[in-house]
Amino acid sequence: MAHPTTDTAVSREEARALIRDVLERIGDKWSVAVICQLGDTTRRFNELRRLSHPITQRMLSATLQGLERDGLVTRTVHDTKPPRVDYALTPRGLSLLDVVRNLAHWAEDNATAIMDSRTAFDRGRPPR
């Protein structure tokens, strides 16, 4: 699929599909957690896994690969014994950090009210 900023014409459907795909990536709960955990620092894989508990090793690996593929995260392998791998946000990832943090804060601030609405809805009463 062509990138919308290239000289190649992109159909509206291709552009919509790309937007949906990007929103799906950054809206994924583990991507949000990893982006927040990286913040403006570099972290190693096991540190990210510990901070993002209860994520599995496999899910963290897949999440990091997806974020790296989208140009949001860099993976740096250091030639040491044993090898050390660091992850960090790219400038594009950093530009997303405030948006993701705001989303996480909004979810935290509204969690109780949302649970109340769900309970009321499940009981058949309209939410307050």
N, C-alpha and C positions, 0 to 999 in steps of 0.2 A: 504494500500500500504506500502510495506517495505521501510525503509529509506536506501539510497544508502550506508551509512557507517556501516550498520549492517552486521552480518554474513550471513543473508539471501540473496540469489542471487536475483538481480533485473534485469528484462529484459531491453533491450535498450528502448523499447517502454514505459515501466514504468518510466524509468529515464528521457526520453524526456518529458513525461507528467508532471512529477514533476517539471522539469526545467521550462516548459511553465507556470505551475501554480504559481510558485514562481515569475517569471518575471511579470506575470499578476498582482500579489498582489503588488509588489514593484513599478510597473509602473503605477498603478492606481493614478489618480491625487490627490485624497484625502489622500492616504497613503503617498505620497511624501510630501504633505503639513503638515500632522501630524508629520511625522518623523522630518522634518525641524523645526517645532514649538517646539517639545520636546527637540531637540538639546541635550545639556548635562545637562538639568535641569528637574525637576519634575513639572508637571502642573496638575491642576484640570480640570474636564470635561468642565465646563462653560468657563474657561480661554482658553482652546483649541478651543472651539466653536467660541468664540469671535475672536481669532487670525486667525482662518481658515475660516472666513466669505467668502462666503455665505453658507457654509455647513449646512445642516439641522441636528437637534438633532438625528434623526433616522440614517442618513448616517454616522455621527461621531461615534455613538454607534457601528454600523456595522463595520466600518473601524477599530476602536480600538479592537473589538473582533477578527477580522481577524489577526491583527498585534500581538495580544496576543497569539492567537492560533499558529501562526508561530514562537513564541518565540522571537519576536522583541520588544515587549512592556510588561511591568509588570503593574498590576493593584493592588494597595494597598488600602484596606478599613480600615479606622481608626475608632475605637470604640468611637465616640464622638456623641454629640447631637447638631445639626443634624449630621448624618454620613458624613465623608469626604472621598472622593475617589481620590487618586493620581495616575497619569500615568507617567511612565518613560521608557526610552529605556533600554533594556537589553544590556549586552556586545555584543551580536550579532547585535542588533539594532544600537548600537554605531559604530560597524564596517561598517555598511551600510551608516551611516550619511554622511561621506565625499563623497561617490559616489552619493548620492541623492542631496547633496548640489551642487556638480559639475554639475550634470544634470540640476538642476534649474538655475544655473548661465549660463550654455550654452544656455538654452532656452531664458533667458532674453537677453543675448548678441546677439542672432540671430533672435529675434522676428521680428524686422523691415525688415530684409532681407527676412525672410520667408514670411511675408505678401506681400512684393514686388514680390516675386516669384509666390505666389498664384494669385495675381492680373494679372501678365503677363500671366500665364498659362490660367486663366479663359478668358482672352481676345484673346487667341489663339497664343500668341507670346511666343517664348522660353524664359525662365528666363535668366538673366544675370549671 
